[in-house]
Amino acid sequence: MFSGKTDELIRRLRRATIARQQVQVFKPQVDTRFRVDKVTSHAGGHFEATPVGEAGKVPGLLAAGSTVVAFDEAQFFDPAIVEVCRELADRGLRVIVAGLDTDFRGDPFGPMPVLMAVAERVDKLQAICMVCGEPATRTQRLIDGRPARAADPVIVVGASELYEARCRGHHEVPR
């Protein structure tokens, strides 16, 4: 978290729009942190989006002229997102996916490892560790200011009130 994934997604979508490409963006219904009908970055950037409960519904929601299809917070989608992305790419659409590759435990998160494996290109962004200022690749979930335990639920939607970016050395997951 806090590496600029959604800002980078929005930047790419704006460039596609400037190039007069027809863009459609989808987000998981579970992500209710900001506006329901937009993907929104922590920095305040936003772009129109359609919330969906199941990835398999996306092909039926595509407009006839769409050339770019994007997904934000892809870690929250069901495994069907992998086949949906393959299908769209095979049809010649540009598919852009943003999401966390690991959960708060540091384990692979949802469909992201498979999406990364089948992608033509992967850009892995880094945040800054909230403890030491070094590059951060981990998401630290905090409960009352203390690290969440390994047995806690994987999916808890939140932002800076629940999560911090951490480097490997400062990431803690009590077992």
C-alpha positions as CSV (number, residue, x, y, z in Angstrom):
1,M,0.0,0.0,0.0
2,F,0.9,3.6,-0.4
3,S,3.3,3.0,-3.4
4,G,1.2,4.9,-5.9
5,K,-0.4,2.0,-7.7
6,T,-3.7,3.7,-8.2
7,D,-2.0,7.0,-9.1
8,E,0.0,5.1,-11.8
9,L,-3.2,3.4,-13.0
10,I,-5.0,6.7,-13.3
11,R,-2.0,8.3,-15.1
12,R,-2.1,5.5,-17.7
13,L,-5.8,5.8,-18.1
14,R,-5.6,9.6,-18.6
15,R,-2.9,9.1,-21.3
16,A,-5.2,6.5,-23.0
17,T,-8.0,9.0,-22.9
18,I,-5.8,11.8,-24.4
19,A,-5.0,9.3,-27.2
20,R,-8.8,9.0,-27.8
21,Q,-8.9,5.4,-26.7
22,Q,-12.2,4.2,-25.1
23,V,-11.4,3.3,-21.5
24,Q,-13.5,1.3,-19.0
25,V,-12.4,0.8,-15.4
26,F,-13.7,-1.8,-12.9
27,K,-13.2,-2.1,-9.2
28,P,-14.4,-4.7,-6.7
29,Q,-17.6,-3.9,-4.9
30,V,-16.0,-4.7,-1.6
31,D,-13.8,-1.5,-1.9
32,T,-16.0,1.2,-0.4
33,R,-13.3,3.4,1.1
34,F,-13.8,6.3,-1.2
35,R,-16.5,6.9,-3.9
36,V,-18.4,3.9,-5.2
37,D,-18.3,5.0,-8.8
38,K,-14.6,5.9,-9.0
39,V,-11.1,4.5,-8.4
40,T,-9.5,7.0,-6.0
41,S,-5.9,7.2,-4.9
42,H,-4.6,8.1,-1.5
43,A,-3.3,11.3,-3.0
44,G,-6.8,12.2,-4.2
45,G,-6.7,11.4,-7.9
46,H,-9.7,9.7,-9.3
47,F,-11.2,8.1,-12.4
48,E,-14.7,6.9,-13.3
49,A,-15.2,3.1,-12.5
50,T,-17.8,0.5,-12.4
51,P,-18.0,-1.6,-9.2
52,V,-18.5,-5.3,-9.8
53,G,-19.1,-8.2,-7.5
54,E,-17.7,-11.0,-9.7
55,A,-15.0,-10.7,-12.4
56,G,-17.0,-12.9,-14.7
57,K,-19.6,-10.2,-15.2
58,V,-17.0,-7.8,-16.7
59,P,-17.2,-9.0,-20.4
60,G,-20.9,-8.4,-20.4
61,L,-20.4,-4.8,-19.1
62,L,-18.0,-3.8,-21.8
63,A,-19.0,-1.1,-24.3
64,A,-18.7,-2.0,-28.0
65,G,-15.8,0.4,-28.7
66,S,-13.7,-0.2,-25.6
67,T,-10.0,-0.6,-26.3
68,V,-8.6,-0.3,-22.8
69,V,-9.9,-2.2,-19.8
70,A,-8.5,-1.6,-16.3
71,F,-9.0,-3.2,-12.9
72,D,-8.1,-1.5,-9.6
73,E,-7.6,-3.4,-6.3
74,A,-7.4,-6.7,-8.3
75,Q,-6.4,-8.6,-5.2
76,F,-10.0,-8.4,-4.0
77,F,-11.5,-10.0,-7.2
78,D,-12.3,-13.7,-7.4
79,P,-10.0,-16.0,-9.3
80,A,-12.1,-15.6,-12.5
81,I,-10.4,-12.3,-13.1
82,V,-7.4,-14.2,-14.5
83,E,-9.5,-15.8,-17.3
84,V,-11.3,-12.5,-17.9
85,C,-8.0,-10.7,-18.4
86,R,-6.7,-13.4,-20.7
87,E,-10.0,-13.3,-22.7
88,L,-9.9,-9.5,-23.0
89,A,-6.2,-9.5,-24.0
90,D,-6.8,-12.2,-26.6
91,R,-9.5,-10.0,-28.1
92,G,-6.9,-7.3,-28.6
93,L,-7.8,-5.0,-25.7
94,R,-5.2,-3.4,-23.6
95,V,-5.7,-4.7,-20.0
96,I,-4.2,-2.8,-17.1
97,V,-4.4,-4.3,-13.6
98,A,-3.4,-2.7,-10.3
99,G,-3.3,-4.4,-7.0
100,L,-1.3,-5.6,-4.0
101,D,0.8,-8.7,-4.6
102,T,1.0,-9.7,-1.0
103,D,-1.4,-9.5,2.0
104,F,-0.6,-8.1,5.4
105,R,1.2,-11.3,6.3
106,G,3.5,-11.0,3.3
107,D,1.8,-14.0,1.6
108,P,0.7,-13.9,-2.1
109,F,-2.7,-12.1,-2.2
110,G,-5.7,-13.5,-4.1
111,P,-5.3,-13.8,-7.9
112,M,-2.4,-11.3,-8.1
113,P,0.4,-13.9,-8.3
114,V,-1.3,-15.6,-11.3
115,L,-2.1,-12.3,-12.9
116,M,1.6,-11.3,-12.6
117,A,2.7,-14.6,-14.0
118,V,0.6,-14.3,-17.2
119,A,1.1,-10.6,-17.8
120,E,3.3,-9.3,-20.6
121,R,4.6,-6.6,-18.3
122,V,4.8,-6.1,-14.5
123,D,5.8,-2.9,-12.8
124,K,6.3,-3.4,-9.1
125,L,6.1,-0.2,-7.2
126,Q,7.6,0.5,-3.8
127,A,6.4,2.7,-1.0
128,I,8.5,4.2,1.8
129,C,8.8,2.4,5.2
130,M,7.0,4.3,7.8
131,V,9.6,3.2,10.4
132,C,13.0,3.8,8.7
133,G,12.3,5.6,5.4
134,E,13.8,2.8,3.3
135,P,12.0,1.2,0.3
136,A,8.9,-0.7,1.5
137,T,7.5,-3.8,-0.1
138,R,5.2,-4.9,2.7
139,T,1.8,-3.9,4.1
140,Q,1.7,-3.7,7.9
141,R,-1.9,-4.0,9.3
142,L,-2.2,-2.4,12.7
143,I,-4.9,-3.0,15.3
144,D,-4.9,-0.4,18.1
145,G,-1.4,0.5,17.0
146,R,-0.1,-3.0,17.2
147,P,0.7,-5.4,14.4
148,A,-2.2,-7.7,13.4
149,R,-1.7,-11.4,14.2
150,A,-1.3,-14.0,11.5
151,A,-4.6,-15.6,12.5
152,D,-6.5,-12.3,11.7
153,P,-8.7,-12.2,8.6
154,V,-6.9,-11.5,5.4
155,I,-9.4,-9.0,3.9
156,V,-10.1,-5.9,5.9
157,V,-10.6,-2.9,3.7
158,G,-9.0,0.2,5.0
159,A,-6.4,2.9,4.5
160,S,-3.9,4.8,6.6
161,E,-6.0,4.2,9.8
162,L,-5.3,0.5,9.5
163,Y,-2.2,0.1,7.4
164,E,1.4,1.3,7.0
165,A,4.0,0.6,4.4
166,R,7.0,-1.3,5.8
167,C,10.3,-2.7,4.7
168,R,11.0,-6.4,5.2
169,G,13.0,-5.6,8.4
170,H,10.2,-3.7,10.1
171,H,7.3,-5.8,8.9
172,E,5.9,-7.8,11.8
173,V,3.3,-10.6,11.9
174,P,3.0,-12.2,15.3
175,R,2.2,-15.9,15.0
